[in-house]
C-alpha cells in the first residue's frame, strides 16, 4: 500500500470559565486525554510512539462546500510545543492521559485569572490558539486511531483555588466538532499502486498491479468490479435465468496479520456507467446491508474470505450493455472509510492463489 503518514489537525474550543481576580489560584498540571478507537496499523507494542504537537499559524476554515479533506494543508510552527511519547493499547482501548508542558498550562491559567479577552468568545480564543497539528515521528512504524469528541483528544487544565481551604479545580478544552480533520500523505512509488492517480474515472486495472486490488480507508482506495462477459450466459440456451450468485473475495496471504488486521466488514454498492455509487448491496430480502460475512479459518487453504450474495445484482444486469450496465464498488463502511487506514488486498481472477471466485447457478430453457 506504500508508506503512509497520518496527522491530525483540530481547532480547540474556549471553555466557559470565570475566575475571581481577588482569589489566588495555583497551577497544578495540564494533560491531554486520548481514548483509542481500536483501529491501528503496524507494531504498537515493541517501541513507543511519538507525536509532536505544533501550534497552527493560521486559522482553519471549511471550504465552499463545507468540508475539510485529507489532502488539506495548514501551516504550523516549526518547533513543537509538546511531545507525546506512549505505547498504545488499541485492542484494550486503554485511555491515555499524557502530561503537557507546564508553561503551556501556566499561560492558559494566567489568561483565565486576568479575565483575558481571549476567553470571552470562540472568535477571540481562536485568534490566541489557532489550532493544533498532531504530527507523527516519521521513524515510527505504527499508526494509532483515537476517538475525537468531548471525551477524547481534549486538553484538561488542573489547578487549585486557595482560600481558607484548598479546592481542586479543572477546566477542559475540547476539539471543535467541525474544524478538525485527518491529513494523510501516501508515497506509493514502491508499491503496486505506483501508477494510480486520483479521480473516479482513473481506475488502475488489476492486470497492472500484479493481479491485486486494494481497499483502504482515508487514502480513498476502493475496488471497482466489472462483469464484461455476463451476457455470455445468454448463449447457453433459448432462455437463461440466474438462480443465485455468490462472490468470494480472498485476501492475499502475507498481506495481513496482527499488525495489519483485516477489516471486520466491507460495504458493496452498485455503480452506474459514470462511476457514481447508487445502492448498497443488501440481503436477498432487501432488508439489511451485507457486510461481507468475513470467515477466517487458518487451518485450511483459502480459509479466509469475504462473501457477498449478488444474485439480485446479476439478475438485474443480465442482458444489459453499454450505459445500462452496472458495476460494483467495494470499500470500507462509511464509518471507517473516513476515519481509519484499515485495508485489505485481494487477488483477481488471474492469480494462482487467493483469486476471487464467482459461483453462479442458472437455469436453461430450450424449446
Secondary structure by P-SEA (a helix, b strand, c coil): ccbbbbbbbbbbbbcbbbbbccbbbbbcbbbbbbbbccccccccccbbbbbbbbbbcbbbbbcccccccccbbbbccccccbbbbbbbcccccbbbbbbccaaaaaaaaaaaaacccccccaaaaaaacccccccccccccbbbbbbbcccccbbbbbbbbbccbbbbbbbbbbcccccbbbbbbbbccccccccccccccccccccccccbbbbbcccbbbbbbbccccccccccccbbbbcbbbbbbbccccccccccccccbbbbbbbccccccccccccccccccccccbbbbcccccccbbbbbaaaaaaaacccccccbbbbbbbcccccccccccbbbbbccccccbbbbbbbbbccccc
